[in-house]
């Protein structure tokens, strides 16, 4: 959910720059202003995809860390309980 704010900000910023550039007629003989619409959709989609992948990796590593902590805790407690039983 956190990716939507930067995507919306970048999209609105780029569209504003494009609108200002076209109203001031900044495209001249040396460079041309291209429509940003397909590029912005691609960048926004890529940002969302990268955020989803990073979030999935982080969630998976947190689960593994919790699992390993519980295994280590149980193995240490299990060994001390076995020593006390003998």
C-alpha positions in Angstrom: 0.0 0.0 0.0 2.9 2.4 0.6 3.9 2.3 -3.1 0.8 4.2 -4.2 1.9 7.5 -2.7 5.2 7.8 -4.6 3.6 6.5 -7.8 0.9 9.1 -7.6 3.4 11.8 -6.8 5.7 11.0 -9.6 2.9 10.7 -12.1 1.4 14.0 -11.1 4.8 15.7 -11.1 5.7 14.4 -14.5 2.3 15.3 -16.0 2.6 18.8 -14.6 6.1 19.3 -16.0 4.8 18.1 -19.4 1.8 20.4 -19.3 4.0 23.4 -18.4 6.5 22.5 -21.1 3.7 22.2 -23.8 2.1 25.5 -22.8 5.4 27.4 -22.8 6.2 25.7 -26.1 9.6 24.4 -24.9 10.0 21.8 -27.6 12.2 23.4 -30.2 14.6 22.3 -32.8 17.1 20.7 -30.3 14.7 18.5 -28.3 11.1 17.4 -28.3 8.7 16.7 -25.5 7.3 13.2 -25.8 4.0 12.2 -24.2 4.8 10.7 -20.8 1.7 8.5 -20.5 3.1 5.0 -21.6 6.4 5.7 -19.8 4.6 6.7 -16.6 2.5 3.6 -16.6 5.5 1.4 -17.1 7.5 3.2 -14.3 4.5 3.1 -12.0 4.0 -0.6 -12.6 7.7 -1.4 -12.2 7.7 0.5 -8.8 4.7 -1.4 -7.6 6.2 -4.7 -8.7 9.5 -4.0 -7.0 7.6 -3.0 -3.8 5.6 -6.2 -3.9 8.7 -8.3 -4.4 10.7 -6.6 -1.6 7.7 -6.9 0.7 7.3 -10.6 0.0 11.0 -11.2 0.6 11.0 -9.2 3.9 7.9 -11.0 5.1 9.4 -14.4 4.2 12.7 -13.6 6.0 10.8 -12.4 9.1 8.9 -15.7 9.2 12.1 -17.7 8.8 13.8 -15.6 11.6 10.8 -16.3 13.9 10.8 -20.0 13.1 14.6 -20.3 13.7 14.2 -18.4 17.0 11.5 -20.8 18.1 13.5 -23.9 17.0 16.6 -22.6 18.9 14.6 -21.8 22.0 12.8 -25.1 22.0 16.1 -27.1 21.4 17.8 -25.2 24.3 14.8 -25.7 26.6 14.5 -29.3 25.5 18.1 -30.0 26.4 17.9 -28.4 29.8 14.7 -30.3 30.5 16.3 -33.6 29.6 19.3 -32.9 31.9 17.0 -32.1 34.8 15.0 -35.4 34.2 18.2 -37.5 34.5 
